[in-house]
């Protein structure tokens, strides 16, 4: 091979083809049933709930939730124990950096949060949000409607958007519970 042929072979367009592709990671960690048992191990039954918000509730939710990442499918279940209602279980999808993060959250009947579970993670960076210590920051919080990333919930370097978006999603679910599912006797006038 002469010098001209070598130069043509290793020209810039060819080098672009040889560059490594960005790492894409997709992992499913829990099914819905497994997440339900992880968050509410004492539950006896999970009853699906259809969420129907009035226009007033929808506007209040949007105004109070603050900036939100794009959400995918959101589902809810009433959680029943031996002696009655334990709370609600939610699955939600929020965009991390480029793709959806599927997570689950439990809200007790008194409005306190349970630690979320990461069900599926599809990003190349930021999977550290699966760390139990990070997720435990949400547990037992009495007012999830005021959660703020990097203030109330510690951020993880390299997982900034994942932390921010899951925190915003949890805040959204806490407000949804407060506006639409909280027992009527516990609602503020």
N, C-alpha and C positions, 0 to 999 in steps of 0.2 A: 504494500500500500504506500503510495507516495504522499507527500505532504498535503497536496490539494485534496486528495481523497480522505485523508485523516481529518482535515479541517472540516470538510463537508459532513463527515460522519458524526463528529463531536460538536456540531454547531448548536447554538442556543435552543432552537426548537426541539432538537433531539434530547438535549439535557433536561428540558422540562418534562419530557416523557419518562425520563429515568428517575426523576425526583420522587421520593417516597410520598405516597398519598397520606393525607391527614388521618390520624388514628380515629376510628369510629368505634365506640364501645356501646353495646346495648346489652343490658342484663335485666332479666326478670328475677326478682328475689322472692316475692310473695304473691300468692293468689289472693283474691278477695276473701275467701274463706279462711285462709291462713292469717291474713291481716286482722280479720275480725277476732279470731281466737287470741292473737298476740295482744291486741289492745283491750279486749273485754274477755279475759279467760273465764270469768265467772258467769258469762251470759248463757242463757238457756235457749234463746231464740232471737233472730234478727228479722224484723218485719220491714219490707221495702216501704218507703215513704215517697209519695209523689209531691214534689214541691211546686206549689202554685202561688206565686207572689202577685199581690195587687200592684197596680202601677205606683201607688204611694210607697209601698214596701220596696219596690225595685229602685225607685229614685233615692229613698233613704239609704238603702244598701250601697248603691253606687257612690253617693256623697260621703258616707262614713268610712267606706273601705279604703279610700285613698287610691293612689296609683296601683294598678293591677297588671300583672303580666297576662298575656293571653291564656285563657282557661280552655281546657277541653271538656270532656264529659264529667259531670258531677252527679254522684248518686248518693242517696241517704237511706238509712235504715233506723228504725226504732229498736233499741236494744232492751230485751226483757230478761230479768233474772228470776230467781225463785219467788221473790216477794213482790215483784212489779217492775216498773220501768227503771232501767239503770241510766239511760241517756240515749244518745244518738251516735251512730257510726257513719262516717262519710268517706267516700273516695273522690279524689279530685285529680285533675291533670293541670299542671302549670308549665309554661315554657321555661326551661333553664336558660341556656344561652341560645340554642337553636332548636332544641327538640323538647318533647314533653317529659316531665318527671311525674310519674304516677305515685301518689302518696295517699295514705289513709290517716284519719284523725278520729278520735273519740272525744265526745263532750258529755260529761256526766250530767245527770238530771239537775244538779245545782249550778251548772254552767262552768265548772272547772274543766280544764283541758287534760287530756291524757297525752302522753308522748306520741307523736306521729310515727308512722312506719313508712319507709320508702319501699314501694312495691316494684317499680321499674325505673331504671335510670339509663338514659340513652346518650349521654354526653361523653366527650373524651376527657373532660376534666371536671372536678368538683364532686366526685362520688363520695368524698369524705362526709357529706351530709348524712350518710348512713350510720355514721359513728353514734353509738348510744349516748355518749356524753353530750353531743350537740343536740340530739333529739330530746333528751331529758330536760333541757331548758324550758320546754313548753309545758311539761307536766305540772299539774296542780295550780296553774295560773288561773286566777279567779276572773280576770277580765281580758280575754284574748282579743277583744276589740281594740285594744290599745298597743298591741305588739308592734315594735319597730326593730328592724334589722340594725345591728351594730350598736343599738342602745339597750334594748331589752333582751335581744337574742344576739349572742356573740357571733361575729362573722368568722369564716374560715378562709385564710389566704389561699387563693387558687380556686375557691368555690364561691366567690362573691355573688355572682348572679343566682346560683342555685340557692344559697342561703337567703338572699333577698326575696326571691320569688316564692319559695316555700313559706317563708314568714308572712309575706303578703297574702298568700293563699289561705293560711291558717287564720289570719285576721279576718279575711272574707267569710270563712266558714263560721267563725265565732259570731260575727254580725248576722249572718244568715240564721243561725240558731236563735239568736236574741230576737230578731224581728219576726220570724215565722214559726219557730218550733218550741221556744221557751214556754213552759207551762203558764197559762193565763194568770194564775194567782201570784206568780212570781214577777210578772211584768210590772215595770214602773208606770205610773199614770202618765 
